[in-house]
Amino acid sequence: MERYGTVIRLKPGALDEYVRLHEAVWPEVLATISACNIRNYSIYYQNGLLFAYLEYHGDDYEADMAKMAADPATRRWWRLTDPLQEPMEGAAPGEWWSRMTEVFHTE
């Protein structure tokens, strides 16, 4: 299992819509998240930033993310959520959610 922490900016004024959407995530999207070996997935908000935590239980993260990106329901979902977000300053070209470096963990 590998832990991921990622961050992205939420556009000003978008919080209510972002929360509304995530109060009823589509079952097809949740099924794809699970089928792509993601578990214990949470998104937090603070001061204009979204922080996501997830645990990846697969063997090929890039292949699973490509599978997720090819899913029609997930693509429709992203058409609703992506306009509410903007990449972090200094994000790599094409990077949406920026992966964070884990500096501490305990169980």
C-alpha positions as CSV (number, residue, x, y, z in Angstrom):
1,M,0.0,0.0,0.0
2,E,1.2,3.5,-0.8
3,R,-0.1,6.7,0.7
4,Y,-0.7,9.8,-1.4
5,G,-1.3,13.3,-0.3
6,T,-2.2,15.8,-3.0
7,V,-3.3,19.4,-3.1
8,I,-5.0,21.8,-5.5
9,R,-6.6,25.3,-5.3
10,L,-10.3,25.7,-5.2
11,K,-11.5,28.8,-7.2
12,P,-12.9,31.6,-5.1
13,G,-16.7,31.2,-4.6
14,A,-16.6,27.5,-5.6
15,L,-16.7,25.9,-2.2
16,D,-20.5,25.5,-1.9
17,E,-20.8,23.9,-5.3
18,Y,-17.8,21.6,-4.7
19,V,-19.3,20.5,-1.3
20,R,-22.7,20.0,-2.9
21,L,-21.3,17.7,-5.6
22,H,-19.4,15.7,-3.1
23,E,-22.4,15.2,-0.8
24,A,-23.7,12.8,-3.6
25,V,-20.8,11.4,-5.5
26,W,-22.2,9.2,-8.3
27,P,-22.1,5.5,-7.6
28,E,-20.3,4.8,-10.9
29,V,-17.5,7.2,-9.9
30,L,-17.2,5.5,-6.5
31,A,-17.1,2.1,-8.2
32,T,-14.3,3.3,-10.5
33,I,-12.3,4.7,-7.6
34,S,-12.5,1.3,-5.9
35,A,-11.8,-0.7,-9.2
36,C,-8.6,1.4,-9.5
37,N,-7.3,0.1,-6.2
38,I,-7.9,3.3,-4.2
39,R,-9.0,3.0,-0.6
40,N,-9.5,5.4,2.3
41,Y,-9.9,8.4,0.1
42,S,-10.7,11.7,1.7
43,I,-10.7,15.4,0.6
44,Y,-10.3,18.3,3.0
45,Y,-10.7,22.0,2.5
46,Q,-8.9,24.9,4.2
47,N,-8.3,28.5,3.1
48,G,-8.8,28.0,-0.6
49,L,-7.0,24.7,-0.8
50,L,-8.2,21.1,-1.3
51,F,-6.1,18.4,0.3
52,A,-6.7,14.8,-0.8
53,Y,-5.5,11.7,1.0
54,L,-5.7,8.2,-0.4
55,E,-4.2,4.8,-0.1
56,Y,-3.3,2.9,-3.3
57,H,-3.4,-0.9,-3.0
58,G,-2.6,-1.8,-6.6
59,D,0.6,-2.7,-8.5
60,D,0.6,-0.1,-11.3
61,Y,-0.6,3.3,-10.3
62,E,-0.1,4.9,-13.7
63,A,-2.2,2.1,-15.4
64,D,-4.9,2.5,-12.8
65,M,-5.0,6.3,-13.2
66,A,-5.3,5.8,-17.0
67,K,-8.2,3.4,-16.4
68,M,-9.9,6.0,-14.2
69,A,-9.3,8.7,-16.8
70,A,-10.9,6.5,-19.5
71,D,-14.1,5.8,-17.5
72,P,-17.0,7.7,-19.1
73,A,-18.8,8.5,-15.8
74,T,-15.6,9.8,-14.2
75,R,-14.9,12.0,-17.2
76,R,-18.4,13.5,-16.9
77,W,-17.8,14.0,-13.1
78,W,-14.5,15.8,-13.8
79,R,-16.3,18.1,-16.3
80,L,-18.3,19.3,-13.2
81,T,-15.5,19.5,-10.7
82,D,-12.5,20.6,-12.8
83,P,-13.9,24.1,-13.6
84,L,-14.0,24.7,-9.8
85,Q,-10.3,24.0,-9.3
86,E,-7.0,25.4,-10.5
87,P,-3.5,23.8,-10.3
88,M,-1.1,25.0,-7.7
89,E,1.4,27.7,-8.5
90,G,4.5,25.9,-9.8
91,A,2.7,22.7,-10.8
92,A,4.4,20.7,-13.5
93,P,3.0,21.0,-17.0
94,G,-0.2,18.9,-17.2
95,E,-0.3,18.3,-13.4
96,W,-3.7,18.9,-11.9
97,W,-3.6,17.7,-8.3
98,S,0.0,18.2,-7.0
99,R,1.5,15.3,-5.1
100,M,2.9,16.2,-1.7
101,T,5.9,14.8,0.0
102,E,5.2,12.8,3.1
103,V,7.4,14.1,6.0
104,F,5.9,12.0,8.8
105,H,3.7,9.0,9.4
106,T,2.9,6.8,12.4
107,E,0.4,4.1,12.9
